[in-house]
Amino acid sequence: MRITPLPSNLQRVAFLGRPIFEPHVPLDAKWAETRFFAVESERWAEAIEAARQWGADASIVFRPQDVAPELAALLPGTLRVGVIASPVFAQAELARLALNSGPGVEGFRWLTYLDSPPPAEMARLPVLQTMPLPVDTARFVAGPRLEQRRLLVVDWARPAPALMTRLRQMAPLEVLPSDASLAQISAALDSAGVLIYSTRDLLGRFDALPLRALARGLLLISDSTFLPDWYIEQEDEYLSRHGDLMLQAVDEWVRMPELFKAVRIRAWQKMREAFDASACFQRMLHDAHLLADPSRHLDALPRGEQAAAAPSSVGVRVTEGASVVGSGLVSPPGPLPSESQGRRSR
């Protein structure tokens, strides 16, 4: 799949959302000028006005269900996309999405959802594609810090007290508080080698910290798994362990630091191949622009020798078997060729 350059009227892209989403915005995208507008205390009107003053040509909004229809209509730019980064259950939020999104609405032309298929309640919404919350991997380009010997546990997903006691006896351990700032989260990830994460939810659905940990090269040990269609591989890119088996994995890491080196490097690379924010949002805007006027877009594509000489996209995952659902295009992510060839049987 070739990603053609975005047109001149889509060269300034504004991202709007709560401050927690800031690490998922590409700060330095080669395909457009990007800027994040933080929404503090649900003050959407202020962020929207700031984006308008900046002169945004397109708006990408995290959690569009938080935006009232009258404010969604004020979003700047000719292209407006809402990123649904976690499951939507509340009927009030679904109703608001129905009011502020769609081809005939002065709000969001498209929405993205984190997995496929979307819930039945979203069947009538304009879902453009499947897109898990990406990570701006350019912010930490260095490889995994294999020399870090600290365990990191987050307060909202910590193991049982008995396991915590034993973990503290194995290695230096830091507990990240629930009210940690972005700076504290970043510093904790930089100083740790392993993230211990205990939850009954699928990884990444409600909390992007596991993805950010993998992008920084930490070894993730969890008693849960990622969504299957994200293709983040157990044992190859993180460890799924329960109870004493979690302790055993930590003990092995303490005694043999090189044992899980390949797992950490592979996860670090997977984030750059499939979850990089710049590549993911470039592809999303490309698809949204294409579907706004498919005929004009196809007429503009290079042909013959021009097509052969045109540079292909780098780091953008190609998916096949896309199907039309509702009024949008859903493209379930698929494994990279290197994954399907190198995946060991389990």
C-alpha positions as CSV (number, residue, x, y, z in Angstrom):
1,M,0.0,0.0,0.0
2,R,1.4,3.4,-1.0
3,I,0.6,6.4,1.1
4,T,0.4,9.4,-1.1
5,P,1.3,12.9,0.3
6,L,-1.6,14.6,1.9
7,P,-3.0,17.6,0.0
8,S,-2.0,21.2,0.8
9,N,-5.2,21.8,2.6
10,L,-4.3,19.1,5.2
11,Q,-0.9,20.3,6.2
12,R,-1.7,21.4,9.8
13,V,-3.2,18.7,12.0
14,A,-4.5,19.5,15.4
15,F,-4.9,16.8,18.1
16,L,-7.2,17.5,21.0
17,G,-7.8,15.5,24.2
18,R,-7.1,15.0,27.8
19,P,-3.4,15.5,28.8
20,I,-2.9,11.8,29.2
21,F,-3.1,11.4,25.5
22,E,-0.2,13.7,24.7
23,P,2.4,10.9,24.5
24,H,0.3,9.3,21.7
25,V,0.6,12.3,19.4
26,P,3.5,12.6,16.9
27,L,5.5,15.7,17.7
28,D,7.6,15.5,14.6
29,A,5.7,14.2,11.6
30,K,7.3,14.5,8.2
31,W,3.9,14.4,6.5
32,A,2.3,17.4,8.2
33,E,2.8,20.0,11.0
34,T,1.2,18.6,14.1
35,R,0.2,20.1,17.5
36,F,-1.5,18.8,20.6
37,F,-4.1,20.9,22.4
38,A,-4.7,19.7,25.9
39,V,-8.3,19.7,27.2
40,E,-8.1,20.6,30.9
41,S,-11.1,20.0,33.2
42,E,-13.3,19.3,30.2
43,R,-12.9,22.8,28.8
44,W,-13.3,21.7,25.2
45,A,-14.3,25.2,24.0
46,E,-10.9,26.6,24.9
47,A,-9.0,23.9,23.2
48,I,-11.1,24.1,20.1
49,E,-10.7,27.8,19.9
50,A,-6.9,27.5,20.3
51,A,-6.8,25.0,17.5
52,R,-8.8,27.3,15.3
53,Q,-6.5,30.2,16.1
54,W,-3.5,28.0,15.1
55,G,-5.2,27.4,11.7
56,A,-5.6,23.7,11.8
57,D,-6.6,22.0,8.5
58,A,-7.7,18.8,10.2
59,S,-8.8,17.8,13.7
60,I,-8.1,14.5,15.4
61,V,-9.9,14.2,18.8
62,F,-9.3,11.6,21.5
63,R,-12.6,10.4,23.1
64,P,-15.0,12.2,20.8
65,Q,-17.9,11.0,23.0
66,D,-16.8,13.7,25.4
67,V,-17.5,16.5,22.9
68,A,-21.0,18.0,22.8
69,P,-22.5,18.3,19.2
70,E,-22.5,22.0,19.2
71,L,-18.7,22.0,20.1
72,A,-17.9,19.3,17.6
73,A,-19.4,21.5,14.9
74,L,-16.8,24.2,15.8
75,L,-13.7,21.9,15.3
76,P,-11.4,23.4,12.7
77,G,-10.5,21.9,9.4
78,T,-12.1,20.1,6.5
79,L,-11.4,16.7,8.0
80,R,-12.4,15.7,11.6
81,V,-11.8,12.3,13.0
82,G,-12.6,11.0,16.5
83,V,-10.3,8.4,18.0
84,I,-12.2,6.0,20.4
85,A,-9.3,4.7,22.5
86,S,-11.2,2.5,25.0
87,P,-14.5,0.6,24.9
88,V,-17.8,2.6,25.1
89,F,-20.5,1.2,27.3
90,A,-22.6,4.1,28.5
91,Q,-25.7,4.8,26.5
92,A,-25.3,8.5,27.0
93,E,-21.9,8.4,25.3
94,L,-23.2,6.2,22.4
95,A,-26.1,8.7,21.9
96,R,-23.7,11.6,21.8
97,L,-21.5,9.9,19.2
98,A,-24.6,9.3,17.1
99,L,-25.4,13.0,17.3
100,N,-21.9,14.4,16.6
101,S,-20.6,12.0,13.9
102,G,-21.6,11.0,10.4
103,P,-21.4,12.1,6.8
104,G,-24.2,14.6,7.1
105,V,-23.3,16.0,10.5
106,E,-21.3,19.1,11.3
107,G,-18.9,17.2,13.6
108,F,-16.8,14.1,13.1
109,R,-16.8,12.7,9.6
110,W,-15.2,9.5,10.8
111,L,-14.4,7.5,14.0
112,T,-11.8,4.9,14.7
113,Y,-12.3,2.0,17.2
114,L,-9.7,0.1,19.1
115,D,-10.6,-3.5,17.9
116,S,-12.8,-5.3,15.5
117,P,-15.6,-5.8,15.0
118,P,-17.0,-2.8,16.9
119,P,-19.9,-3.4,19.3
120,A,-23.3,-3.9,17.8
121,E,-24.4,-0.5,19.4
122,M,-21.9,1.2,17.1
123,A,-23.1,-0.5,13.9
124,R,-24.6,2.8,12.6
125,L,-21.7,5.0,13.4
126,P,-19.1,6.0,10.8
127,V,-16.2,3.7,11.8
128,L,-13.3,4.3,9.4
129,Q,-10.9,1.6,10.6
130,T,-9.5,-0.3,13.5
131,M,-6.7,1.5,15.2
132,P,-5.4,0.7,18.7
133,L,-4.0,3.7,20.5
134,P,-0.6,4.3,18.9
135,V,2.6,5.5,20.7
136,D,4.9,8.3,19.5
137,T,8.0,6.1,19.4
138,A,10.2,8.9,18.1
139,R,10.3,10.4,21.6
140,F,12.5,7.5,22.8
141,V,14.4,6.2,19.8
142,A,17.2,4.5,21.9
143,G,17.0,0.8,22.2
144,P,15.9,-1.1,25.3
145,R,17.8,-0.2,28.4
146,L,18.9,-3.7,29.3
147,E,21.0,-2.5,32.2
148,Q,18.0,-1.3,34.2
149,R,17.4,-3.6,37.1
150,R,14.3,-2.0,38.7
151,L,10.8,-3.5,38.8
152,L,7.9,-1.2,38.1
153,V,4.4,-1.8,39.5
154,V,1.5,0.5,38.9
155,D,-0.9,1.1,41.8
156,W,-4.0,0.5,39.8
157,A,-2.8,-2.9,38.5
158,R,-0.6,-4.3,41.2
159,P,-0.5,-8.0,42.1
160,A,-1.9,-9.4,45.4
161,P,-0.2,-8.3,48.6
162,A,1.6,-11.7,49.1
163,L,3.1,-11.5,45.6
164,M,4.1,-7.8,46.2
165,T,6.0,-8.8,49.4
166,R,7.9,-11.5,47.5
167,L,8.6,-9.2,44.5
168,R,10.2,-6.6,46.9
169,Q,12.6,-9.3,48.1
170,M,13.8,-10.0,44.6
171,A,14.8,-6.6,43.2
172,P,14.4,-2.9,43.7
173,L,10.7,-2.1,43.2
174,E,8.9,1.2,42.5
175,V,5.1,1.6,42.8
176,L,3.7,4.2,40.5
177,P,0.8,6.0,42.2
178,S,-2.6,6.4,40.5
179,D,-2.3,10.2,40.5
180,A,1.2,10.2,38.8
181,S,1.8,12.9,36.4
182,L,3.0,12.3,32.8
183,A,6.5,13.4,33.8
184,Q,6.4,10.9,36.7
185,I,5.2,8.1,34.5
186,S,7.9,8.8,31.9
187,A,10.6,8.9,34.6
188,A,9.4,5.6,36.1
189,L,9.5,3.9,32.7
190,D,12.9,5.2,31.9
191,S,14.4,3.9,35.2
192,A,12.8,0.4,35.1
193,G,13.6,-2.8,33.3
194,V,10.4,-4.8,34.0
195,L,6.8,-3.8,34.3
196,I,4.6,-6.1,36.5
197,Y,1.0,-5.6,35.5
198,S,-1.9,-7.4,37.1
199,T,-5.4,-6.9,35.7
200,R,-8.6,-8.7,34.8
201,D,-9.0,-6.6,31.7
202,L,-7.3,-7.2,28.3
203,L,-4.1,-5.3,28.1
204,G,-4.3,-1.9,26.4
205,R,-8.1,-1.6,26.4
206,F,-8.4,0.8,29.2
207,D,-4.8,1.8,29.9
208,A,-2.1,2.5,27.4
209,L,0.7,2.1,29.9
210,P,1.6,-1.5,28.8
211,L,2.0,-0.3,25.2
212,R,4.2,2.6,26.3
213,A,6.3,0.2,28.4
214,L,6.9,-2.1,25.4
215,A,7.8,1.0,23.2
216,R,10.5,1.8,25.8
217,G,11.9,-1.7,25.8
218,L,10.7,-2.9,29.2
219,L,10.0,-6.5,29.8
220,L,6.2,-6.8,30.4
221,I,5.1,-9.5,32.7
222,S,1.3,-9.7,33.1
223,D,-1.5,-12.1,34.2
224,S,-3.5,-10.8,31.2
225,T,-3.1,-10.7,27.4
226,F,-3.6,-8.2,24.7
227,L,-6.5,-8.2,22.3
228,P,-5.9,-11.0,19.8
229,D,-6.2,-8.8,16.7
230,W,-3.4,-6.5,17.8
231,Y,-1.0,-9.4,17.2
232,I,1.3,-8.7,20.1
233,E,2.7,-12.1,20.7
234,Q,2.8,-13.9,24.1
235,E,6.3,-15.2,24.9
236,D,7.8,-13.5,21.8
237,E,7.0,-9.9,22.9
238,Y,5.8,-10.1,26.5
239,L,5.3,-12.8,29.2
240,S,1.8,-13.9,30.4
241,R,2.2,-15.4,33.9
242,H,-0.1,-16.0,36.8
243,G,0.7,-16.2,40.5
244,D,3.9,-18.0,41.3
245,L,4.8,-18.3,37.7
246,M,5.1,-14.5,37.6
247,L,7.5,-14.7,40.5
248,Q,9.5,-17.4,38.7
249,A,9.8,-15.2,35.6
250,V,11.1,-12.3,37.7
251,D,13.6,-14.6,39.5
252,E,14.9,-15.8,36.1
253,W,15.3,-12.3,34.9
254,V,17.2,-11.3,38.1
255,R,19.5,-14.3,37.9
256,M,19.9,-14.3,34.1
257,P,19.5,-10.8,32.7
258,E,20.1,-11.8,29.1
259,L,17.4,-14.5,29.2
260,F,14.6,-12.2,28.0
261,K,16.7,-9.8,25.9
262,A,15.2,-11.0,22.6
263,V,11.7,-10.6,24.0
264,R,12.4,-6.9,24.9
265,I,14.0,-6.1,21.6
266,R,11.3,-7.7,19.6
267,A,8.6,-5.8,21.5
268,W,10.5,-2.5,21.1
269,Q,10.6,-3.1,17.4
270,K,6.9,-4.2,17.1
271,M,5.9,-0.9,18.5
272,R,7.8,0.9,15.8
273,E,6.5,-1.3,13.0
274,A,2.9,-1.4,13.9
275,F,2.0,1.1,16.6
276,D,4.0,4.2,15.7
277,A,1.8,7.3,16.1
278,S,3.2,9.1,13.1
279,A,2.7,6.2,10.7
280,C,-0.7,5.3,12.1
281,F,-2.2,8.8,12.0
282,Q,-0.7,9.4,8.5
283,R,-2.5,6.3,7.2
284,M,-5.7,7.2,9.0
285,L,-5.8,10.6,7.4
286,H,-4.9,9.1,4.1
287,D,-7.8,6.7,4.3
288,A,-10.2,9.4,5.5
289,H,-9.2,11.7,2.6
290,L,-9.4,8.9,0.1
291,L,-12.9,8.0,1.1
292,A,-14.1,11.6,1.0
293,D,-13.8,11.5,-2.8
294,P,-12.4,8.1,-4.0
295,S,-12.6,8.9,-7.7
296,R,-10.6,12.1,-7.5
297,H,-8.1,10.4,-5.2
298,L,-7.6,7.5,-7.6
299,D,-7.2,9.8,-10.6
300,A,-4.4,11.6,-8.8
301,L,-2.4,8.4,-8.1
302,P,0.8,8.0,-10.2
303,R,0.7,5.4,-12.9
304,G,3.2,3.4,-14.9
305,E,6.8,4.5,-14.5
306,Q,5.7,7.2,-12.1
307,A,4.2,4.6,-9.7
308,A,7.3,2.5,-9.9
309,A,9.4,5.5,-8.9
310,A,7.2,6.8,-6.2
311,P,8.5,6.1,-2.6
312,S,6.4,3.7,-0.6
313,S,5.5,4.3,3.0
314,V,7.9,3.2,5.7
315,G,6.6,1.7,9.0
316,V,3.0,1.6,7.9
317,R,1.4,-1.8,8.2
318,V,-0.5,-3.1,5.2
319,T,-3.7,-4.9,5.9
320,E,-5.8,-7.1,3.6
321,G,-9.3,-8.2,3.5
322,A,-10.9,-4.9,4.5
323,S,-14.6,-5.0,4.7
324,V,-17.3,-2.3,4.8
325,V,-19.1,-2.2,8.1
326,G,-21.9,0.4,8.6
327,S,-20.8,3.5,6.8
328,G,-17.1,3.1,7.3
329,L,-14.2,1.0,6.3
330,V,-12.8,-1.4,9.0
331,S,-9.3,-2.7,8.4
332,P,-8.4,-5.3,11.0
333,P,-4.7,-5.3,11.7
334,G,-2.8,-8.4,10.5
335,P,0.6,-9.9,11.3
336,L,3.7,-8.6,9.5
337,P,5.2,-11.1,7.1
338,S,8.2,-11.5,9.4
339,E,5.9,-12.4,12.2
340,S,4.0,-15.2,10.4
341,Q,7.2,-16.7,9.2
342,G,9.1,-16.5,12.4
343,R,6.3,-17.3,14.9
344,R,7.2,-20.4,16.8
345,S,4.4,-23.0,17.4
346,R,3.1,-23.1,20.9
